């Protein structure tokens, strides 16, 4: 489930997994796969060691709020609107509360998820900008403090809420942790990913 995280630019915004069968994440109206998120963090860890860091992230952007859909309505099986509604038609919420765990094999549904999101969103590139002097990071128009940026990474490491099934993580997530442990990037240097 997405959680609210404080941004410097837009107040509290939603970030996180929104369906246990997919590794897709949302950041307000941006959608991208956890594999891409982790690869971008790995690149930052390897190349953000000195000075400013700039990169482009490939994301899907939904421009019309109604096209995002109703997450709670889709979870409860009563309102399947927009992109999220289509995702829950294909991958319904589990009947058993014990089955509500983020699946580490969710990356295997990326082809289906791309087909679904392309009905509602446009593929765009957004800038990632790190300014070690101000200790801020910008993802598109969203600005975060270093501690909140660490919370976003920690969320993906843990599998969000409800956490990774059987505490098993996909390879991209464990690779991200290894890159963070070896980094000299000031934005990531003191980040400790805990279970």
C-alpha positions in Angstrom: 0.0 0.0 0.0 1.3 3.5 -0.7 2.1 5.6 2.3 2.2 9.4 2.7 5.7 11.0 2.6 6.5 14.6 3.2 7.9 16.5 0.2 9.3 20.1 0.4 7.4 21.0 -2.8 4.0 19.4 -2.6 3.3 18.6 1.1 2.4 15.0 1.8 2.3 12.8 -1.3 1.6 9.1 -1.9 4.5 6.8 -2.7 4.6 3.0 -2.9 3.5 -0.3 -4.2 -0.3 -0.4 -4.9 -0.8 -4.1 -5.9 1.0 -7.1 -4.5 1.2 -8.9 -7.8 3.2 -6.1 -9.5 6.5 -4.3 -8.7 5.1 -1.1 -10.0 5.4 1.9 -7.7 3.5 5.2 -7.7 4.8 8.6 -6.8 1.7 10.8 -6.9 0.8 10.6 -10.6 4.1 9.1 -11.7 4.3 5.3 -12.1 7.5 3.2 -12.6 8.7 -0.2 -11.8 10.8 -1.1 -8.7 13.4 -2.5 -11.0 13.8 1.0 -12.6 13.8 2.7 -9.2 16.5 0.4 -7.9 18.6 0.8 -11.0 18.4 4.5 -10.7 19.5 4.4 -7.0 22.4 2.1 -8.1 23.4 4.6 -10.7 23.3 7.4 -8.1 25.3 5.3 -5.7 28.0 4.7 -8.3 28.1 8.1 -10.0 26.9 10.6 -7.3 30.1 10.6 -5.3 31.2 14.1 -6.0 29.4 17.4 -6.7 26.0 17.6 -8.3 24.2 14.6 -9.8 21.7 14.7 -12.7 19.9 11.9 -14.4 16.7 11.2 -16.3 14.2 8.7 -15.0 11.8 6.9 -17.4 8.3 7.0 -15.8 4.7 6.9 -16.9 2.7 10.0 -16.0 -1.1 10.1 -15.7 -2.2 13.6 -16.4 -5.9 13.4 -15.5 -6.6 12.5 -11.8 -9.7 10.4 -12.7 -7.5 8.2 -14.9 -5.4 7.1 -11.8 -8.5 5.3 -10.3 -9.8 4.5 -6.9 -7.4 2.4 -4.9 -9.7 1.7 -2.0 -12.7 1.0 -4.2 -10.6 -1.4 -6.3 -9.2 -3.2 -3.2 -12.7 -3.7 -1.9 -13.9 -4.9 -5.3 -16.6 -2.2 -5.6 -15.1 0.4 -7.9 -12.8 -0.4 -10.8 -12.1 3.0 -12.4 -9.0 4.2 -14.2 -5.6 2.5 -14.3 -5.7 1.1 -10.8 -9.2 -0.3 -11.4 -7.9 -2.2 -14.5 -4.9 -3.5 -12.4 -7.3 -4.9 -9.8 -9.6 -6.5 -12.4 -6.5 -8.4 -13.6 -4.9 -8.9 -10.2 -7.6 -8.8 -7.4 -6.9 -8.2 -3.8 -6.4 -11.5 -2.0 -9.3 -13.0 -0.1 -7.2 -14.1 2.8 -5.5 -11.4 4.9 -2.4 -13.7 5.3 -1.9 -13.6 1.5 -1.5 -9.8 1.6 2.2 -9.7 1.0 4.2 -8.0 -1.7 5.4 -10.7 -4.1 9.1 -10.7 -4.9 8.3 -12.1 -8.4 6.1 -9.1 -9.2 8.6 -8.0 -11.9 7.3 -10.9 -14.0 4.0 -9.0 -14.6 5.7 -6.0 -16.1 4.5 -6.8 -19.7 0.9 -6.9 -18.6 1.3 -3.8 -16.4 2.8 -1.8 -19.4 -0.1 -2.8 -21.5 -2.6 -1.6 -18.9 -0.8 1.7 -18.0 -0.3 2.7 -21.6 -4.0 3.1 -21.9 -4.0 5.9 -19.3 -0.5 7.4 -19.2 2.3 8.8 -21.3 5.9 7.6 -21.1 8.0 10.6 -20.1 11.4 11.3 -18.7 11.7 13.3 -15.5 14.9 14.8 -14.1 16.5 13.5 -11.0 18.7 16.2 -9.4 20.8 15.9 -6.3 22.4 18.9 -4.6 24.7 17.7 -1.8 25.1 21.3 -0.7 21.4 21.7 0.2 21.0 18.0 1.0 17.9 17.9 -1.2 16.9 15.6 -4.0 14.4 16.4 -6.8 12.4 13.8 -8.7 10.7 15.7 -11.4 8.9 18.6 -9.6 8.9 16.8 -6.2 11.6 17.9 -3.8 12.6 15.8 -0.8 15.0 16.2 2.2 17.7 13.6 2.5 15.9 11.8 5.4 12.7 11.5 3.5 14.5 10.3 0.4 16.1 7.6 2.6 12.5 6.7 3.8 11.5 6.1 0.1 14.4 3.8 -0.4 13.8 2.0 2.9 10.1 1.5 1.9 11.2 -0.3 -1.3 13.8 -2.3 0.6 11.2 -3.5 3.1 8.5 -4.2 0.4 6.4 -1.4 1.7 3.3 -2.2 3.6 2.7 -5.2 3.9 6.4 -6.1 3.3 7.9 -8.7 1.0 6.4 -12.2 1.1 8.5 -14.5 3.3 11.0 -11.6 3.5 12.3 -12.6 0.1 13.5 -9.6 -2.0 13.8 -9.5 -5.8 17.4 -9.3 -7.2 17.1 -5.6 -8.1 16.4 -4.7 -4.4 19.3 -6.7 -3.0 21.6 -5.2 -5.7 20.5 -1.7 -4.7 21.4 -2.4 -1.0 24.9 -3.7 -2.1 25.5 -0.5 -4.1 24.4 1.7 -1.2 26.7 -0.2 1.2 29.7 0.6 -1.2 28.9 4.2 -2.1 30.7 7.4 -1.4 27.7 9.4 -2.6 26.9 12.0 0.1 23.1 11.6 -0.4 23.3 7.8 0.3 26.4 7.5 2.5 24.8 7.0 5.9 21.7 5.1 4.7 21.4 1.8 6.6 18.7 -0.5 5.2 17.2 -2.6 8.0 14.7 -5.4 8.1 
